[in-house]
Amino acid sequence: MQRRTAATAALFLCSAAFARPSVAARAAKVHEPGGRAYGRRNDIVAAAQAIAQEHALESQWVEGVLAQARFNAQVAQLIMPNAAPAAKNWHAYRSRFVEARRIEAGVRWWRDNDPWLQRAEERFGVPSDIVVGIVGIETYYGRITGGFRVLDALSTLTFDFPSGRSDRSSFFRSELGHFLKLAHQEGWDPLAIKGSYAGAMGLPQFMPSSIVNYAIDFDEDGRIDLASNPADVVGSVARFLSEHGWRRGMPTHYPVEPPAQTIDRALLLVPDIVPSFTAAQMLERGATLPDAASQHEGSLALIELLNAELPPSYVAGTQNFYALTRYNASSYYALSVVELGRAVAAAL
């Protein structure tokens, strides 16, 4: 499979699973094609020709596929932020994922796929509980993989990206090209593939460029299948994290008490999720760390998770915590992955 650089794709592995609750409920349903067909208007033809040239595809085939894509108004609506965003609340966010039924499903999925999880840990250094946590949050172990035609979602966000937020149409134009390349290469019917409203696919909710760059045939059966082959899902998730800086044997985070002084706390929070301070530097600024964190080799980040009107929660994030945010650039997401994986492990 052709390999390309896709740094931005790593930050946009969208799925309904970590959308706001009302969005997740709607995006989990199967959505029949609707809206106007794009047809062969001038911008579609021009894009088809450029995609064909970039990915060595027949322009007539690309034009024919894009002509059958349809504008999806719900995709355009779901990509927009809330008009009145709710206050961030770590405890509420966590409770959506770290709950009894998802943990039970995770136990079954872990037991069914334990050989592949062990093999992935040996090869890539990513623990089983981390892979299990990601798949559980992304798609509830395959229960929620998205009901939108990927062709329609990517075309809508390429040719009719809604105004009112930062324009990401060029990102989706790139993903559309990768999707068409994959469809042609793998023999997919491009009108039949379903995914999230942002075009993410399969149990790990990989964007097309991430499938190109990080998906692997982990069971060596001659094909990559992220929709129904858990071996490929496990290996691909572990590889993604490994190639985004996961370090074997390193914790994802440590407990921490932030500095009491506002100015010191603010200074440590400036880099956000990026590990930027040694343990000694955090201690000098007034943070309180356990002994294991004080001896940590490498940089740490002071991670603040808001709890609405209650006091925030804090952790000291390592390089591995940061690697999790390359899957989804959210500290709430990363910590939920860790805690769901641990809960499943404890229930085995």
C-alpha positions in Angstrom: 0.0 0.0 0.0 1.3 3.4 -0.9 2.6 5.4 2.1 2.2 9.2 2.3 2.8 11.8 5.0 -0.4 12.8 6.8 0.4 14.7 10.0 -2.8 16.7 10.1 -4.9 13.5 9.6 -3.6 12.2 12.9 -5.4 15.1 14.6 -8.7 14.6 12.9 -9.7 11.0 13.5 -13.3 12.0 14.0 -16.0 9.7 15.1 -19.5 10.1 16.5 -18.3 8.4 19.7 -16.6 11.5 21.0 -18.9 14.1 19.5 -21.3 15.8 21.9 -24.0 13.4 23.1 -26.8 14.8 20.8 -24.5 14.6 17.8 -23.4 11.1 18.7 -26.9 9.8 18.9 -27.8 11.2 15.4 -24.5 10.3 13.8 -24.7 6.7 14.9 -27.7 6.1 12.7 -27.6 4.9 9.1 -28.2 7.9 6.8 -29.5 7.2 3.3 -28.1 9.3 0.5 -30.0 12.5 0.2 -29.6 16.0 -1.2 -28.5 17.1 -4.6 -26.0 15.1 -6.6 -22.9 17.0 -7.4 -23.0 16.0 -11.0 -20.3 17.4 -13.4 -20.2 21.0 -12.5 -17.0 22.8 -13.3 -15.4 22.7 -9.8 -16.1 19.0 -9.5 -14.6 18.2 -12.8 -11.5 20.3 -12.0 -11.1 18.5 -8.6 -11.6 15.1 -10.3 -8.8 15.8 -12.8 -6.5 17.0 -10.0 -7.2 14.0 -7.8 -6.7 11.6 -10.8 -3.3 13.1 -11.6 -2.2 13.2 -7.9 -3.2 9.5 -7.3 -2.6 8.1 -10.7 -6.2 7.3 -11.4 -8.3 7.5 -14.5 -9.9 10.9 -14.6 -13.0 9.6 -16.2 -13.5 7.1 -13.4 -12.9 9.8 -10.7 -15.3 12.2 -12.5 -18.0 9.5 -12.7 -17.7 8.7 -9.0 -17.8 12.3 -7.8 -20.7 13.1 -10.1 -22.7 10.5 -8.0 -21.7 12.1 -4.6 -24.5 14.0 -2.9 -24.5 17.0 -0.7 -25.4 16.0 2.9 -26.8 18.9 4.9 -26.5 16.9 8.2 -22.8 16.5 7.6 -22.4 20.2 7.2 -24.4 20.8 10.4 -22.6 18.2 12.5 -19.1 19.6 11.6 -20.1 22.9 13.2 -19.4 23.7 16.8 -22.3 24.2 19.2 -23.7 27.7 19.1 -23.6 27.8 22.9 -20.8 25.4 24.0 -21.4 23.6 27.3 -18.9 24.0 30.0 -16.2 21.3 29.8 -16.7 18.7 32.5 -14.2 15.9 32.8 -16.4 13.8 35.2 -19.4 14.0 32.8 -17.2 13.2 29.8 -15.6 10.2 31.5 -19.0 8.8 32.6 -20.1 8.5 29.0 -17.4 6.0 28.2 -16.2 4.4 31.5 -19.5 2.7 32.3 -20.6 -0.9 33.0 -21.9 -1.9 29.5 -18.9 -0.6 27.6 -16.6 -2.3 30.1 -18.4 -5.6 29.7 -18.2 -5.3 25.9 -14.5 -4.5 26.3 -13.9 -7.6 28.4 -15.4 -9.8 25.6 -13.5 -8.0 22.9 -10.2 -8.3 24.8 -10.7 -12.1 25.5 -11.6 -12.7 21.8 -8.6 -10.9 20.6 -6.0 -11.4 23.3 -3.4 -13.2 21.0 -3.4 -10.2 18.7 -3.2 -7.7 21.5 -0.2 -9.6 23.0 1.5 -9.7 19.6 0.9 -6.0 19.1 2.4 -5.2 22.5 5.5 -7.3 21.7 6.0 -5.6 18.3 5.0 -2.0 19.0 5.3 -1.7 22.8 1.7 -0.5 23.1 -0.1 -2.2 26.0 -3.3 -4.1 25.4 -5.4 -1.9 27.7 -4.5 1.2 25.6 -5.6 -0.5 22.3 -8.8 -1.8 24.0 -9.5 1.7 25.4 -9.2 3.3 22.0 -11.5 0.9 20.2 -14.0 1.1 23.0 -14.2 4.8 22.9 -14.1 5.2 19.1 -16.8 2.7 18.1 -18.0 0.8 21.2 -16.1 -2.3 19.9 -17.7 -2.0 16.5 -21.2 -1.1 17.5 -21.0 2.5 16.3 -18.9 2.9 13.2 -21.0 5.6 11.4 -23.9 5.6 9.0 -22.9 8.2 6.5 -21.7 7.4 3.0 -18.0 8.4 3.2 -18.1 9.7 -0.4 -20.9 12.1 0.5 -19.4 13.2 3.8 -16.0 14.0 2.2 -17.5 15.6 -0.9 -19.8 17.8 1.2 -16.8 19.0 3.4 -14.7 19.5 0.3 -17.1 21.4 -1.9 -19.5 22.9 0.5 -17.7 23.4 3.8 -19.9 25.5 6.0 -19.0 29.1 6.8 -18.9 30.1 10.5 -15.8 28.1 11.5 -12.2 27.7 10.3 -12.2 26.5 6.7 -10.9 22.9 6.5 -12.0 22.1 3.0 -8.4 21.6 1.8 -8.0 18.9 4.5 -11.1 17.1 3.4 -10.1 17.5 -0.3 -6.9 15.6 0.5 -8.9 12.9 2.4 -11.3 12.6 -0.5 -8.4 11.9 -2.8 -7.0 9.2 -0.5 -10.4 7.7 -0.2 -10.8 7.4 -4.0 -7.3 5.9 -4.3 -8.2 3.3 -1.6 -11.5 2.5 -3.2 -9.8 1.9 -6.6 -6.9 0.0 -5.1 -8.9 -2.2 -2.8 -11.8 -2.8 -5.1 -14.3 -1.0 -2.8 -17.6 0.3 -4.2 -17.0 4.0 -3.3 -20.8 4.6 -3.0 -21.2 1.8 -0.5 -18.6 2.6 2.2 -20.1 4.0 5.4 -18.4 5.9 8.2 -18.6 9.0 10.4 -19.9 12.4 9.3 -16.2 13.4 8.9 -15.3 10.4 6.8 -13.6 8.2 9.4 -14.0 4.5 8.9 -13.8 1.1 10.6 -13.4 0.1 14.3 -10.5 2.4 14.8 -12.2 5.3 12.9 -9.2 6.0 10.7 -9.4 8.8 8.1 -8.4 7.6 4.6 -4.9 9.0 4.7 -4.3 7.3 8.1 -5.4 4.0 6.5 -2.8 4.6 3.8 -0.1 5.5 6.3 -0.7 3.4 9.3 -3.0 0.5 8.6 -1.3 -2.9 8.4 -2.2 -6.5 7.4 -1.5 -7.8 10.9 -2.6 -11.4 10.4 -0.9 -11.5 7.0 -4.0 -12.7 5.1 -3.2 -10.6 2.1 -5.6 -7.7 2.8 -6.2 -4.9 5.3 -9.6 -4.9 6.8 -10.4 -2.3 9.6 -14.2 -3.0 9.4 -14.3 -6.6 10.4 -10.9 -8.0 11.1 -9.8 -7.4 14.7 -6.3 -8.5 14.0 -5.8 -5.6 11.5 -7.6 -3.2 13.9 -5.3 -4.1 16.8 -2.1 -3.9 14.8 -3.0 -0.7 13.0 -3.9 1.2 16.2 -0.7 0.0 17.9 1.3 1.0 14.9 -0.3 4.4 14.7 0.6 5.2 18.3 4.1 3.8 17.9 4.7 6.0 14.9 3.4 9.0 16.9 5.9 8.7 19.6 4.7 6.0 22.0 7.5 4.8 24.2 7.6 1.2 25.5 7.2 0.9 29.2 6.5 4.6 29.9 3.4 5.5 32.0 0.8 7.8 30.3 0.6 10.2 33.3 1.2 10.7 37.0 -0.9 12.2 39.8 0.0 15.8 40.5 -1.0 18.7 42.7 -0.7 21.9 40.8 1.2 24.9 42.2 -0.8 27.0 44.7 0.5 30.2 43.2 -1.6 31.3 40.2 1.4 32.6 38.2 3.3 29.4 38.6 0.3 27.3 37.7 -0.4 29.5 34.6 3.2 29.1 33.4 3.1 25.3 33.6 -0.3 25.3 31.7 1.0 27.4 28.8 2.2 24.4 26.7 -1.1 22.6 27.2 -0.8 18.9 26.3 2.8 19.2 25.0 5.4 17.8 27.5 7.7 20.7 28.1 9.0 20.6 31.7 11.3 18.2 33.5 10.0 16.9 36.9 12.6 19.2 38.6 11.2 22.3 36.8 7.6 21.4 37.8 8.7 20.9 41.4 10.6 24.3 41.3 7.3 25.9 40.3 5.5 24.5 43.2 3.9 21.3 41.8 3.7 18.3 44.0 4.6 15.0 42.3 4.9 11.4 43.6 8.3 9.8 43.8 7.9 7.9 40.6 7.1 11.1 38.7 10.0 12.9 40.4 12.3 10.4 38.8 10.7 10.4 35.4 13.2 10.7 32.6 11.7 13.0 30.0 9.4 16.0 29.9 6.0 16.3 31.5 2.9 18.5 30.9 0.6 19.8 33.5 -2.8 18.8 32.2 -5.9 20.6 33.4 -9.3 19.0 33.0 -12.2 21.3 33.9 -15.2 20.0 35.9 -17.8 22.7 35.2 -18.4 24.6 38.4 -16.3 22.2 40.5 -12.5 22.5 40.8 -10.4 21.2 37.9 -8.7 17.8 37.9 -4.9 17.6 37.1 -2.5 15.0 35.8 1.1 15.2 34.8 1.2 13.9 31.2 4.1 12.1 29.7 5.2 11.6 26.1 2.8 8.6 25.9 -0.2 10.8 27.0 0.8 13.2 24.2 0.9 10.3 21.7 -2.7 9.5 22.6 -3.7 13.1 21.8 -2.3 12.5 18.3 -5.3 10.2 17.8 -7.6 12.9 19.0 -6.2 16.2 20.2 -8.1 16.2 23.5 -6.8 15.6 27.0 -10.3 14.5 28.0 -10.2 11.8 25.2 -6.7 10.6 26.1 -7.5 10.2 29.8 -10.8 8.4 29.0 -8.9 6.0 26.8 -6.5 5.2 29.7 -9.3 4.8 32.3 -11.6 2.7 30.1 -8.7 0.4 29.3 -7.8 0.1 33.0 -11.4 -0.6 33.9 -11.6 -3.4 31.3 -8.3 -4.9 32.5 -9.6 -4.9 36.1 -12.8 -6.7 35.0 -11.0 -9.5 33.1 
